[in-house]
Amino acid sequence: MPKRILRGTVVSDKGDKTIVVKVERQFLHPLLKKTIRRSKRYAAHDENNAHKVGDKVRIIECPPKSKTKTWEVVTAS
């Protein structure tokens, strides 16, 4: 099974080697036929503390690195 890759924006870089990435998705409401935006926050591993708030990054699934971190940064996009 391939690993998922998501694209989002860094919203927090306060943790050591950890960033929080906000990923937004859009979908059509089944009844109202209106476009709806939903977002979710993922804690991702950033080995070199290279990314700052506002950066666009891509994250990929990985084995758990801590209780909340199961994603790691691939590259900035």
N, C-alpha and C positions, 0 to 999 in steps of 0.2 A: 504494500500500500504506500503510495507516494506521500511525502511529507507536505503539509499545507504551507503555503507562502502567503502572507498577508502584507498589505501596504498601509502605513498609517503615519501619524504625526506624534513626535515625542512631546508629552505633556508634563513629565517630571523626570529629573535626572539627579535627585537628591541622594539616592542610595549609592553605595560603593559597588561598582560594576553592575548596576541595575538601572534600567530606564523603564518608564511606563509609557506605552504606546497606545494611542487612541485610534481605533480602526472603525471607520464609518462604512455602512452598507445601505443601499437603497433597494426598495422593493415596491411592488404595486399592491395596494390593499385589495384583497379579493372581492370585497363587496362594493366599496366606494370608488375603486379604480383610481385612487389617488397615490402619487408617489410619496412614500414615507421614508424618512431617514432614521436609522438606529445606529448607535455607537456602542462600542465595548472597549474596555481598557485591559491591556495585557502587560504583565511584568515580563521584561525580556532581559537576557544577559548581554551586557556590553563590556567585553573583557578589558578594553583599554580606556574606558570612560571617554570615548571619542565623540559621542553625540550629545547635543545640547537641546534645550527646549525649543520647539518650533521646527526642528529638522524633520524631513521626510525620510522614513526608513522602511526597509523590508525586513520582516521577521519570519523565521522558519521554525517549525516544531522540532523539539529535541527531547532527549530523556530528561526527567526532572533534575534541575540543579539545586532547587530548594523547595520549600513548601508551596510557594506561589509561582516560581519561575519554571515554565516548561517551553519557553521560546527563547531564541537567540537571534541577534542581529546578523543579517547576511551582509547587506551593504546599504549605503545611503542611496535613495532613489530620487 
